[in-house]
Amino acid sequence: MTDQLLILAESGAAASEGLSAPVIGIGTFLILMALLGLTWLTGGAQQRKRDTTSRMDPDR
């Protein structure tokens, strides 16, 4: 029964000329990776650390 449902779904997708599931999955993955890259770039994790002697820390 399940195999007939899969065949019907594949033929329906081909007949409607819509996007296939792998195309949607790859597109979603690329969008999420781009958002992760933007978050990493704007997060400040890659910035150089300042010299500890030049910091003016009132607690030291």
N, C-alpha and C positions, 0 to 999 in steps of 0.2 A: 504493500500500500504506500509506504513511504517513498519507494523508488518511483512509483507512478506520479506521486505528488512533485518530486524533484524534476521529472521529465516535463510535467505540465508547467512548472514554474519557469524552467529554462526556455521552453518554447514560447511561453507568454512574454518573457523578457525580450526574446529575439523578435517577436512579432511587433512589440510596441516600440522597438528601436531605442530603448532607454539605455542608460548607463549600466554597465555590469557591476556586480558586487566588488570585484577586485579593483576596479577603477575608483569606486567610491572609497574603499578602504585605503588605497594608496594616497588618494587626495587628502583624506582626513589625516593620515599620518604625516604628510608633508606640511599641512597647515599647523598641526600641533608642534612639529619640530621647529617650524619658523617662529611660532609663539614662544617656545622654550628658548630659542636663540636670542630673541629680543629681550626676554626676561633676564637671561644671563648677562647680556651686554649692558643693560641698564641697572643691574643689581649691584654693581660695584665690587664683585668678588675678584675681578681680575686687576683691580687697581693696585698700584705700588703702595706698600706700607711706608709711612713716614718714619724718619729717624727718631728713635726714642729720646735722644738727647735734645732734639729741637722742640719736642712737645712741651708746652707749658701746662703741666698738670698740677693743680693746687694741692692734690693729695700727697704729692711726693716731697 
